[in-house]
């Protein structure tokens, strides 16, 4: 029997995709389904409580899923959307993940369609702070809970391999003119002038 295979199970992962989304959904439910003032902090606290129950292997599995989702969102359009909406594209993607599988999948398929999202519209109108969409602490939660005695980044990289795909829509996501061209609805909401 090969390493990683056991009784017909190949590459068993303790935290699979469904478990990952179940953890996210539970944390979001505990934080309050709607993104309102304080959501990022409530979500991060609820996620921390859930992750604290995982062993080290499960923490790595969870973070490997999060890292793969970040990699799937690796596009100029998503980076530009994150920059103009919340200033931090990686945290913005974590915020989409926090809102659930359906929101994340819709956003990855068409970042400009996020302009129709009521939460983004609330940010554009000034009714909700942008940081509520981008829980920056989520990125480091699993590593923090894992502890410092092991080389976490190396262990995570071993789980994920090379996860950042080539960007197919390669354009300058920091150029507002390019944002207006590629993301007209997002630009109309967030870029003034």
C-alpha positions in Angstrom: 0.0 0.0 0.0 1.4 3.4 -0.9 1.8 6.2 1.6 -1.4 8.3 1.8 -3.6 5.3 0.9 -5.5 3.4 3.5 -8.3 0.9 2.9 -9.1 2.4 -0.5 -8.9 6.0 0.7 -6.3 8.0 -1.2 -4.9 11.2 0.0 -7.2 11.4 3.0 -7.6 14.9 4.3 -9.1 15.5 7.7 -10.6 18.8 6.7 -12.0 18.4 3.2 -13.9 21.0 1.2 -17.3 20.4 2.8 -15.8 20.5 6.3 -13.9 23.7 5.4 -17.2 25.4 4.3 -19.0 24.0 7.3 -16.5 25.6 9.6 -16.8 28.9 7.7 -20.6 28.7 7.7 -20.7 28.0 11.5 -18.4 31.0 12.2 -20.5 33.3 10.0 -23.7 32.1 11.7 -22.2 32.8 15.1 -21.1 36.3 13.9 -24.5 37.1 12.5 -25.4 36.3 8.9 -25.5 39.9 7.8 -22.3 41.9 7.3 -22.8 44.9 9.7 -20.6 47.0 11.8 -18.4 44.6 13.9 -18.9 41.6 11.6 -15.1 41.2 10.8 -14.3 41.0 14.5 -17.2 38.8 15.4 -16.4 36.4 12.5 -12.7 36.3 13.3 -13.5 35.5 17.0 -16.0 32.8 16.0 -13.6 31.3 13.5 -10.8 31.3 16.1 -13.0 29.3 18.5 -13.8 26.7 15.8 -10.2 26.4 14.7 -9.0 26.1 18.3 -10.7 22.7 18.4 -8.7 21.3 15.5 -5.5 19.4 15.8 -2.3 20.5 13.9 -3.0 18.4 10.9 -6.5 19.7 10.6 -5.3 23.3 11.0 -3.0 22.7 8.1 -5.8 21.2 6.0 -8.1 24.1 6.8 -5.4 26.7 5.8 -4.5 24.7 2.7 -8.1 25.0 1.6 -8.1 28.8 2.3 -4.8 29.1 0.4 -6.2 27.3 -2.6 -9.3 29.5 -2.6 -7.1 32.5 -2.5 -5.1 31.1 -5.5 -8.4 30.5 -7.5 -9.2 34.2 -7.0 -5.8 35.2 -8.3 -6.8 37.5 -11.1 -6.2 41.1 -12.0 -9.9 41.7 -11.8 -10.2 40.3 -8.2 -7.0 42.2 -7.1 -8.3 45.4 -8.5 -11.7 44.9 -6.9 -10.1 44.2 -3.5 -7.9 47.2 -3.8 -10.6 49.7 -4.8 -13.2 48.3 -2.3 -11.2 47.4 0.7 -7.5 48.4 0.1 -6.3 44.8 0.7 -7.0 42.3 -2.0 -6.0 39.1 0.0 -8.1 40.1 3.0 -10.9 41.1 0.7 -10.9 37.5 -0.7 -10.9 36.2 2.9 -14.0 38.4 3.4 -15.7 36.8 0.4 -14.8 33.3 1.8 -16.3 34.5 5.2 -19.6 35.2 3.4 -19.8 31.6 2.2 -19.3 29.4 -0.8 -22.0 30.9 -3.0 -20.7 34.5 -2.5 -17.1 33.4 -3.1 -18.0 31.4 -6.3 -20.0 34.2 -7.7 -17.2 36.7 -7.1 -14.5 34.5 -8.6 -16.7 34.0 -11.7 -17.4 37.7 -12.2 -15.8 40.2 -9.9 -17.6 43.2 -11.6 -20.9 41.6 -10.6 -20.0 42.4 -7.0 -21.1 45.9 -7.8 -24.7 44.6 -7.4 -24.0 43.1 -4.0 -25.9 45.0 -1.2 -22.9 44.8 1.2 -20.5 46.4 -1.4 -23.1 49.0 -2.2 -23.4 49.8 1.5 -19.6 50.3 1.6 -19.7 52.5 -1.5 -22.5 54.6 0.1 -20.4 55.0 3.3 -23.0 53.1 5.4 -20.5 50.3 6.2 -16.7 50.5 6.8 -14.7 48.7 4.1 -12.7 46.8 6.8 -15.9 44.9 7.6 -15.5 43.1 4.2 -11.9 42.2 4.8 -11.1 40.4 8.1 -7.3 40.8 7.9 -6.7 38.6 10.9 -8.1 35.5 9.2 -5.0 35.0 7.2 -2.9 34.3 10.2 -5.3 32.4 12.5 -4.4 28.9 11.6 -0.7 29.6 11.8 -1.1 31.4 15.2 -3.1 28.5 16.6 -0.6 25.9 15.2 2.1 27.3 17.4 5.7 28.4 16.6 7.7 25.2 17.2 7.4 24.1 13.6 8.0 25.8 10.3 4.4 26.5 9.4 4.9 28.2 6.1 7.0 25.3 4.9 4.5 22.8 6.1 1.6 24.7 4.5 3.5 24.9 1.2 4.0 21.1 1.3 0.3 20.7 1.6 -0.7 23.1 -1.1 2.2 22.8 -3.6 2.5 25.6 -6.1 -1.0 27.1 -5.7 -0.8 30.4 -7.5 -2.0 29.9 -11.0 -0.9 32.1 -13.9 -3.1 35.1 -14.2 -5.0 34.9 -17.4 -6.5 38.4 -17.3 -3.1 40.0 -16.7 -3.6 43.8 -16.7 -2.4 46.5 -14.3 -4.9 46.2 -11.4 -3.4 49.4 -9.8 -4.2 51.5 -12.9 -7.6 53.2 -12.4 -8.1 53.6 -16.2 -7.6 49.8 -16.6 -10.1 49.2 -13.7 -12.6 51.4 -15.4 -12.2 49.4 -18.6 -12.3 45.9 -17.1 -14.6 46.5 -14.1 -17.0 49.3 -15.2 -19.6 48.7 -12.5 -17.1 48.4 -9.6 -15.3 51.5 -10.9 -18.6 53.5 -11.1 -19.2 52.7 -7.4 -15.7 53.2 -6.0 -13.6 55.3 -8.3 -14.4 59.0 -8.2 -13.2 61.4 -10.8 
